[in-house]
Every structure is written in C-alpha cells, then in structure tokens.
Amino acid sequence: MLIRGQKVLLDTDLAELYGVETKALNRAVKRNFGRFPDDFMIQLTAEEAERLRFQIGTLKTGRGRHRKYRPYAFTEQGVAMLSSVLRSERAVRVNIEIMRAFVQLRQMLSSHADLARKLAALEKKYDAQFKVVFDAIRELTTPPEPTRKRRIGFMSDD
C-alpha cells in the first residue's frame, strides 16, 4: 500500500502475519518507540484513517470490535525493526519473507523504469526512422482501456 508516497504495511496486516493481536503489536512498538523513527513508522492522520476505513469496508457492530486509535503504517525499515521487537520464531520467518517481497517489488519497479528510459533514449536516437515501431511498443506497454459491453437483446441488421 502507498501512503504519503511510501510503500508501507499496516499494523493490522503485520499483526495477522506475525500471529499476534494488533493491540499486542502496537504495545510492543510503543515499549520500543525509540527504535521507530519517522522514516520507519508513521501514524495515519484522522483523514487517512477514515479514507482507509471506507476503502476496506464498514466497521463491525458491537462493543470492542473497532479501533479506538489511528493505525500505524510501517516502511521496509520499520518491518525489519519489528523482528527485533517481536522475538518469536514466527516473527523472524515472516520478516524474512516480507523483506524478500520488498526486494522483488523494488526490482520490478526499477526494471520498468529502466525499460522506459532506454526506450526514450532509442527514440531520440532513431527518431523518424522507427517512429512506427516505438509507437507500437508504447501501445503494447500501456494497459488497455476497458471495453464496452455488448448490448443484450435482439439486434436487427437495418
């Protein structure tokens, strides 16, 4: 998830992965608050939390079934720091898998940016000669627009 331009994981998602309650994860973080500077962890604003709530779904009814506090979001470095705060064997295994996922994501994003840069350089070099080729490549790399659905019912040939 992207929040404030940073790739982050929410405390609820991390708690589920680590097999602990969100409340327990946040309590462990607060006990070690000095290990989580602003570039490791951010607390969502009230507006961000509200947008997130509407994006995910409505609150469950009943006492104690919704959050009292705004969620925390952890960057890649914050997730790495969590493994030292949560000292279980599962926390270490989960942390390794999360770090691998972050690395793969970074590699995919950088390869896409490299491809776009190389294409732009080639386009400048061979401007007019291969304009058709570059246009075709650009068309293939852009996602298709949603197609209109066919109308249901009898259609006459008139």
Backbone hydrogen bonds in HBPLUS format (Angstrom, degrees):
<---DONOR---> <-ACCEPTOR-->    atom                        ^
c    i                          cat <-CA-CA->   ^        H-A-AA   ^      H-
h    n   atom  resd res      DA  || num        DHA   H-A  angle D-A-AA Bond
n    s   type  num  typ     dist DA aas  dist angle  dist       angle   num
A0008-VAL N   A0001-MET O   2.83 MM   7  5.55 169.4  1.84 167.0 170.7     1
A0003-ILE N   A0006-GLN O   2.96 MM   3  5.38 159.1  2.01 153.4 154.0     2
A0006-GLN N   A0003-ILE O   2.98 MM   3  5.38 161.6  2.02 114.0 120.0     3
A0009-LEU N   A0074-PHE O   2.94 MM  65  5.29 148.8  2.04 139.9 148.8     4
A0074-PHE N   A0009-LEU O   2.84 MM  65  5.29 171.8  1.85 152.2 152.1     5
A0014-LEU N   A0010-LEU O   3.03 MM   4  6.33 164.5  2.05 157.2 161.8     6
A0011-ASP N   A0072-TYR O   2.95 MM  61  5.48 144.5  2.08 162.8 157.7     7
A0015-ALA N   A0011-ASP O   2.87 MM   4  5.94 156.6  1.92 145.3 152.0     8
A0016-GLU N   A0012-THR O   3.09 MM   4  6.28 154.3  2.16 141.0 147.4     9
A0017-LEU N   A0013-ASP O   3.02 MM   4  6.32 157.6  2.07 146.6 152.8    10
A0018-TYR N   A0014-LEU O   2.84 MM   4  6.05 161.6  1.87 154.7 159.6    11
A0019-GLY N   A0015-ALA O   2.91 MM   4  5.93 116.8  2.32 136.2 151.3    12
A0020-VAL N   A0015-ALA O   2.95 MM   5  5.12 161.8  1.98 149.0 150.9    13
A0019-GLY N   A0016-GLU O   3.25 MM   3  5.06 144.5  2.38  93.0 103.3    14
A0024-ALA N   A0021-GLU O   3.04 MM   3  5.18 119.2  2.42  98.5 113.0    15
A0025-LEU N   A0021-GLU O   3.04 MM   4  6.41 158.6  2.09 154.9 160.7    16
A0026-ASN N   A0022-THR O   2.93 MM   4  6.16 170.8  1.94 158.6 160.5    17
A0027-ARG N   A0023-LYS O   2.94 MM   4  6.07 147.6  2.05 140.8 150.2    18
A0028-ALA N   A0024-ALA O   3.00 MM   4  6.23 157.2  2.05 147.2 152.4    19
A0029-VAL N   A0025-LEU O   2.99 MM   4  6.29 152.5  2.06 148.0 156.2    20
A0030-LYS N   A0026-ASN O   2.90 MM   4  6.11 160.3  1.94 147.5 152.6    21
A0031-ARG N   A0027-ARG O   2.99 MM   4  6.24 147.9  2.10 145.4 153.8    22
A0032-ASN N   A0029-VAL O   2.99 MM   3  5.12 134.1  2.21  99.3 112.5    23
A0035-ARG N   A0032-ASN O   2.95 MM   3  5.78 161.6  1.99 127.3 132.7    24
A0036-PHE N   A0033-PHE O   3.08 MM   3  5.52 167.1  2.09 117.7 121.5    25
A0040-PHE N   A0037-PRO O   2.87 MM   3  5.40 162.4  1.91 121.6 127.4    26
A0041-MET N   A0037-PRO O   3.16 MM   4  6.42 150.3  2.25 156.8 165.8    27
A0075-THR N   A0040-PHE O   2.89 MM  35  5.15 162.5  1.92 132.7 138.7    28
A0042-ILE N   A0073-ALA O   2.88 MM  31  5.33 160.4  1.92 153.9 160.5    29
A0073-ALA N   A0042-ILE O   2.76 MM  31  5.33 159.5  1.80 160.7 167.8    30
A0044-LEU N   A0071-PRO O   2.96 MM  27  5.81 163.8  1.99 165.3 170.6    31
A0049-ALA N   A0045-THR O   2.89 MM   4  6.09 161.0  1.93 153.8 159.3    32
A0050-GLU N   A0046-ALA O   2.96 MM   4  6.12 151.5  2.04 142.4 150.2    33
A0051-ARG N   A0047-GLU O   2.95 MM   4  6.23 161.9  1.98 151.1 155.5    34
A0052-LEU N   A0048-GLU O   2.93 MM   4  6.09 156.9  1.98 146.3 153.1    35
A0053-ARG N   A0049-ALA O   2.87 MM   4  6.05 152.1  1.95 143.4 151.3    36
A0054-PHE N   A0050-GLU O   3.03 MM   4  6.34 156.7  2.09 150.4 155.4    37
A0055-GLN N   A0051-ARG O   2.92 MM   4  6.10 144.4  2.05 141.7 152.4    38
A0056-ILE N   A0052-LEU O   2.91 MM   4  6.09 155.6  1.97 153.4 158.3    39
A0057-GLY N   A0053-ARG O   2.91 MM   4  5.88 163.2  1.94 147.2 152.8    40
A0078-GLY N   A0075-THR O   3.05 MM   3  5.00 115.1  2.49  94.5 110.6    41
A0079-VAL N   A0075-THR O   2.91 MM   4  6.22 152.6  1.98 156.1 163.4    42
A0080-ALA N   A0076-GLU O   3.11 MM   4  6.40 154.0  2.18 143.6 150.4    43
A0081-MET N   A0077-GLN O   2.97 MM   4  6.25 150.5  2.06 143.4 151.6    44
A0082-LEU N   A0078-GLY O   2.96 MM   4  6.22 139.9  2.13 140.9 151.7    45
A0083-SER N   A0080-ALA O   3.31 MM   3  5.74 141.4  2.47 104.6 113.3    46
A0084-SER N   A0081-MET O   2.99 MM   3  5.52 142.0  2.14 111.2 121.5    47
A0085-VAL N   A0082-LEU O   3.04 MM   3  4.95 128.5  2.31  94.3 108.6    48
A0086-LEU N   A0082-LEU O   2.75 MM   4  5.89 171.8  1.76 165.2 166.1    49
A0092-VAL N   A0088-SER O   3.29 MM   4  6.66 151.5  2.37 144.8 151.0    50
A0093-ARG N   A0089-GLU O   3.10 MM   4  6.44 163.4  2.13 151.8 155.8    51
A0094-VAL N   A0090-ARG O   2.85 MM   4  6.00 170.3  1.86 158.4 161.2    52
A0095-ASN N   A0091-ALA O   2.91 MM   4  5.92 156.7  1.97 140.8 148.0    53
A0096-ILE N   A0092-VAL O   3.05 MM   4  6.29 153.6  2.12 147.5 153.5    54
A0097-GLU N   A0093-ARG O   3.21 MM   4  6.55 159.9  2.25 149.0 153.5    55
A0098-ILE N   A0094-VAL O   2.91 MM   4  6.20 157.1  1.96 154.8 161.7    56
A0099-MET N   A0095-ASN O   2.95 MM   4  6.12 162.5  1.98 150.9 155.4    57
A0100-ARG N   A0096-ILE O   3.04 MM   4  6.28 153.2  2.11 145.2 152.6    58
A0101-ALA N   A0097-GLU O   3.02 MM   4  6.28 151.7  2.10 143.7 151.2    59
A0102-PHE N   A0098-ILE O   2.97 MM   4  6.30 156.4  2.02 152.6 158.6    60
A0103-VAL N   A0099-MET O   3.02 MM   4  6.27 157.2  2.07 147.7 153.6    61
A0104-GLN N   A0100-ARG O   2.97 MM   4  6.24 161.6  2.01 150.6 155.2    62
A0105-LEU N   A0101-ALA O   2.97 MM   4  6.15 160.4  2.01 150.2 155.5    63
A0106-ARG N   A0102-PHE O   2.95 MM   4  6.17 159.6  2.00 148.5 153.9    64
A0107-GLN N   A0103-VAL O   2.94 MM   4  6.19 155.9  2.00 150.0 156.6    65
A0108-MET N   A0104-GLN O   2.94 MM   4  6.20 158.4  1.99 151.4 156.9    66
A0109-LEU N   A0105-LEU O   3.00 MM   4  6.22 164.6  2.03 152.9 156.8    67
A0110-SER N   A0106-ARG O   2.96 MM   4  6.11 159.9  2.00 148.3 153.9    68
A0111-SER N   A0107-GLN O   2.96 MM   4  6.07 156.3  2.02 146.4 152.7    69
A0112-HIS N   A0108-MET O   3.09 MM   4  6.27 153.5  2.16 145.5 152.3    70
A0113-ALA N   A0109-LEU O   3.07 MM   4  6.30 156.2  2.13 144.8 151.1    71
A0114-ASP N   A0110-SER O   2.85 MM   4  6.03 156.7  1.90 148.0 154.8    72
A0115-LEU N   A0111-SER O   2.98 MM   4  6.11 156.3  2.03 142.5 148.5    73
A0116-ALA N   A0112-HIS O   3.09 MM   4  6.32 158.5  2.13 145.6 150.8    74
A0117-ARG N   A0113-ALA O   2.97 MM   4  6.20 158.8  2.01 149.5 155.2    75
A0118-LYS N   A0114-ASP O   2.92 MM   4  6.13 162.0  1.95 152.8 157.4    76
A0119-LEU N   A0115-LEU O   2.96 MM   4  6.11 157.5  2.01 147.9 154.3    77
A0120-ALA N   A0116-ALA O   3.02 MM   4  6.22 155.3  2.08 145.6 151.9    78
A0121-ALA N   A0117-ARG O   3.00 MM   4  6.28 154.6  2.07 147.4 154.3    79
A0122-LEU N   A0118-LYS O   2.93 MM   4  6.16 161.9  1.96 151.3 156.0    80
A0123-GLU N   A0119-LEU O   2.93 MM   4  6.07 153.0  2.01 144.6 152.5    81
A0124-LYS N   A0120-ALA O   3.08 MM   4  6.33 150.9  2.17 143.8 150.4    82
A0125-LYS N   A0121-ALA O   3.08 MM   4  6.31 153.4  2.16 145.0 152.4    83
A0126-TYR N   A0122-LEU O   2.92 MM   4  6.07 169.6  1.93 159.3 160.7    84
A0130-PHE N   A0126-TYR O   3.35 MM   4  6.11 172.0  2.35 162.9 163.1    85
A0133-VAL N   A0130-PHE O   3.03 MM   3  5.16 114.3  2.48  99.8 115.5    86
A0134-PHE N   A0130-PHE O   2.94 MM   4  6.26 166.5  1.96 164.0 167.1    87
A0135-ASP N   A0131-LYS O   2.90 MM   4  6.07 157.0  1.95 148.6 155.3    88
A0136-ALA N   A0132-VAL O   2.98 MM   4  6.19 153.4  2.05 144.3 151.3    89
A0137-ILE N   A0133-VAL O   2.93 MM   4  6.25 156.7  1.99 151.8 158.2    90
A0138-ARG N   A0134-PHE O   2.90 MM   4  6.06 164.2  1.92 150.1 154.7    91
A0139-GLU N   A0135-ASP O   2.92 MM   4  6.07 151.4  2.00 142.2 150.4    92
A0140-LEU N   A0136-ALA O   2.96 MM   4  6.20 146.7  2.07 142.8 151.6    93
A0141-THR N   A0137-ILE O   2.99 MM   4  6.27 143.0  2.13 147.7 157.7    94
A0142-THR N   A0138-ARG O   3.16 MM   4  6.33 127.6  2.45 142.0 153.3    95
